Amino acid sequence: MFNYTNKNIVVVGGTSGINLQVAINFAQCGANVAVASRNADKVNHAVELLNQANPQGNHVGVCFDVRDEVALAQGFEQISEQFCQIDVLVSGAAGNFPASAAKLSNNGFKSVIDIDLLGSFQVVKQAYPLLNRQNASIIQISAPQAYIAMPLQIHVCAAKAGVDMLTRTLAIEWGVEGIRVNSIVPGPIADTEGFNRLAPNEAIQQKVANSVPLKRNGQTQDIANAALFLASDYASYITGVVLPVDGGWSLGGASMAMAELGQMAAKQGL
């Protein structure tokens, strides 16, 4: 259904979980894909998977920390040596750990803000000169914490709310140049690091699934499918959208599930 042959895709944070699946799916649709993260071993492994998904593609791996402006600039310079322009940028770097507001340190709060919010800004700013002005697409991977208050997640709630406002603001500023900017908001996605941290055992994961109207936790493929659509010509008149891909979880189940998690955490003294 989707043909990205000869398109150049950059997936920041694209070496694990949701973002890796997004990168692989673009490669399977014929794209050249560059992935970036801090861990060189993960980068190399991701490139191997991309080569398997699309042996004819030009796939690139670079290492940088989105908080490091100099390293980020050097990473995009490496990407520019391979790709003359970027057709799709997926910005998915994120940090998360459960912590109550009363016990969260300033450094802990700042760390998540720096990765999620400042990092997202620095990524799109570095990518901007390389974006294809004819029909470029930026996709931010956000989180339901952007608009659903959750216990133990005050740092993530603040950061992701900022990311979604980046999306909306950039959609206005860059739309005139032909650049579309959207956010995908994953719901509870099974077998991802973030989900496993917040729902650390099977019993809790099943409770979360029961709180989803569709009665299942999502799969990384669900988010990849949404990314393929948003970056495609089928979505050429869609920009500034914050799209939940969550089985309806944000309609009310998320609040109930996270309130229960907060009660459990309080009992454990977290």
Residue pairs with C-beta under 8 A, 6 or more apart in sequence:
2 29
2 228
2 229
2 232
3 29
3 30
4 26
4 29
4 30
4 31
4 87
4 88
4 228
4 231
5 29
5 30
5 31
6 30
6 32
7 26
7 30
7 31
7 32
7 87
7 88
8 31
8 32
8 34
8 83
8 84
8 85
8 86
8 87
8 88
9 23
9 26
9 31
9 32
9 33
9 34
9 86
9 87
9 88
9 89
9 90
9 231
10 33
10 34
10 35
10 36
10 79
10 83
10 86
10 88
10 89
10 90
10 127
11 19
11 20
11 22
11 23
11 26
11 33
11 34
11 35
11 36
11 90
11 92
12 19
12 35
12 36
12 37
12 66
12 89
12 90
12 91
12 92
12 93
12 123
13 19
13 36
13 37
13 66
13 91
13 92
13 93
13 94
13 141
14 20
14 22
14 23
14 33
14 35
14 36
14 37
14 46
14 90
14 92
15 35
15 36
15 37
15 39
15 42
15 43
15 45
15 46
15 61
16 37
16 42
16 46
16 193
17 189
17 191
17 192
17 193
17 194
17 220
18 92
18 141
18 186
18 189
18 192
18 220
18 223
18 224
19 35
19 90
19 92
19 141
20 35
20 46
20 49
20 220
21 220
21 221
21 223
21 224
22 90
22 92
22 141
22 220
22 223
22 224
22 227
23 33
23 35
23 46
23 50
23 90
24 49
24 50
24 53
24 224
25 221
25 224
25 225
25 227
25 228
26 33
26 88
26 227
26 228
26 231
27 33
27 50
27 53
27 54
27 57
27 59
28 53
28 54
29 228
30 54
30 56
30 57
31 54
31 57
31 87
31 88
32 57
32 58
32 59
32 60
32 82
32 83
33 50
33 54
33 57
33 59
33 60
34 59
34 60
34 61
34 62
34 79
34 82
34 83
35 43
35 46
35 47
35 50
35 59
35 60
35 61
35 62
36 43
36 61
36 62
36 63
36 64
36 75
36 79
37 43
37 46
37 63
37 93
38 63
38 64
38 65
39 63
40 63
43 61
43 62
43 63
44 61
46 61
47 59
47 60
47 61
50 57
50 59
51 57
51 59
58 82
58 83
60 78
60 79
60 82
60 83
62 75
62 78
62 79
63 71
63 75
64 71
64 72
64 74
64 75
65 71
65 72
66 72
66 93
66 115
66 118
66 119
66 120
66 122
66 123
67 114
67 115
67 118
67 119
67 122
69 122
72 122
72 123
72 126
73 126
75 126
76 126
76 127
76 130
79 86
79 130
80 130
83 130
85 130
85 131
85 132
86 127
86 130
86 131
86 132
86 136
87 132
87 135
87 136
87 137
87 231
88 136
88 137
88 138
88 139
88 231
89 123
89 124
89 127
89 131
89 136
89 137
89 138
89 139
90 138
90 139
90 141
90 227
91 120
91 123
91 124
91 138
91 139
91 140
91 141
92 140
92 141
93 115
93 116
93 119
93 120
93 123
94 115
94 116
94 141
94 143
94 194
95 111
95 112
95 115
95 116
96 112
96 153
96 156
96 194
96 197
96 198
97 108
97 112
97 197
98 152
98 153
98 197
98 198
98 265
98 270
99 108
99 152
99 155
99 270
100 151
100 152
100 265
100 270
101 154
103 270
104 154
104 155
108 155
109 154
109 155
109 158
111 155
112 155
112 156
112 159
113 155
113 158
113 159
113 162
115 159
116 156
116 159
116 160
116 162
116 163
117 158
117 159
117 160
117 162
117 163
117 166
120 140
120 163
120 166
121 166
124 138
124 166
124 170
124 181
127 138
128 174
131 138
131 179
132 178
133 177
133 178
133 179
134 178
135 178
135 180
135 233
135 236
136 178
136 179
136 180
137 179
137 180
137 181
137 182
137 230
137 231
137 235
138 167
138 170
138 179
138 180
138 181
138 182
139 182
139 183
139 184
139 227
139 230
139 231
140 163
140 164
140 166
140 167
140 181
140 182
140 183
140 184
141 183
141 184
141 186
141 223
142 160
142 163
142 164
142 167
142 183
142 184
142 185
142 186
142 242
143 156
143 160
143 185
143 186
143 194
144 150
144 185
144 186
144 187
144 244
144 246
144 249
144 250
144 254
145 153
145 156
145 157
145 160
145 161
146 157
146 160
146 161
146 163
146 164
146 183
146 185
146 242
147 161
147 164
147 242
147 250
148 157
148 250
148 254
148 255
148 258
149 157
149 255
150 156
150 157
150 254
150 258
150 261
150 262
151 258
151 259
151 261
151 262
151 265
152 198
152 261
152 262
152 265
152 270
153 198
153 258
163 183
164 183
164 185
164 242
167 181
167 182
167 183
167 240
167 242
168 240
168 242
170 179
170 181
171 180
171 181
171 182
171 239
171 240
172 240
174 181
175 181
175 239
175 240
180 230
180 235
180 236
180 238
180 239
181 239
181 240
182 230
182 235
182 238
182 239
182 240
182 241
182 242
182 243
183 241
183 242
183 243
184 223
184 226
184 227
184 230
184 243
184 245
185 242
185 243
185 244
185 245
185 246
185 250
186 218
186 222
186 223
186 245
186 246
187 212
187 217
187 218
187 244
187 245
187 246
187 247
187 249
187 250
187 254
188 195
188 199
188 205
188 208
188 209
188 212
188 217
188 218
188 246
188 249
188 257
189 195
189 217
189 218
189 219
189 220
189 222
189 223
190 205
190 217
190 218
190 219
191 219
191 220
192 220
195 205
195 217
198 261
199 205
199 207
199 208
199 261
204 261
204 264
205 217
207 257
207 260
208 217
208 257
209 215
209 216
209 217
211 249
211 253
211 254
211 256
211 257
212 246
212 247
212 248
212 249
212 253
213 247
213 248
213 249
213 251
213 253
214 247
214 248
215 247
216 247
217 247
218 245
218 246
218 247
222 245
223 245
226 243
226 245
229 235
230 238
230 241
230 243
244 250
246 254
249 257
